[in-house]
Amino acid sequence: MTLGLDETVEILRTRHPDEQLRLGSIVAPDRSWFFTVYFDATGTELLACSGVKNERPSRADGQKLQL
């Protein structure tokens, strides 16, 4: 599951293509969510944020987990 990805792409596309960005990441204590935050070059303005939920594959279907 992802949150805010479409909005993040649209926000970053509207910025000048040569503008520098600063990135940060936030990981939930239980590692269930991973967020990426996008700041302007000075690091003072939060431009966008997207999140990805870490979902473990279901084994209920009898499928084997492949690495």
SVG drawing of the C-alpha trace seen along z (x, -y; Angstrom):
<svg xmlns="http://www.w3.org/2000/svg" viewBox="-5 -27 25 52">
<polyline fill="none" stroke="black" stroke-width="0.4" points="0.0,0.0 1.3,-3.5 0.1,-6.8 0.6,-10.2 2.7,-8.9 0.6,-10.4 0.4,-13.7 4.2,-13.7 5.0,-13.1 2.7,-15.9 4.2,-18.3 7.8,-17.5 7.0,-17.8 5.7,-21.4 8.9,-22.5 11.8,-23.7 13.6,-20.6 17.0,-22.0 16.0,-22.8 17.9,-20.9 15.9,-18.8 16.7,-17.4 15.3,-14.0 14.6,-12.4 13.1,-9.1 11.0,-8.1 10.6,-4.5 7.8,-3.5 9.2,-1.8 7.5,1.5 8.8,1.1 5.3,1.3 5.5,-2.0 8.3,-3.8 8.0,-7.5 10.0,-9.6 9.9,-13.4 11.0,-15.9 12.2,-19.4 13.4,-22.4 17.1,-23.0 17.3,-24.9 15.5,-22.2 13.0,-24.6 10.0,-23.9 8.3,-20.5 7.3,-19.9 5.8,-16.4 5.7,-13.1 4.9,-9.6 4.6,-6.4 4.8,-2.7 3.3,-0.1 5.4,3.0 3.0,5.9 4.3,9.4 3.2,11.8 0.3,14.1 1.0,17.8 -2.6,18.6 -2.8,19.6 -0.3,22.3 2.3,20.5 5.9,20.8 7.9,17.6 10.6,17.2 13.7,15.1"/>
</svg>
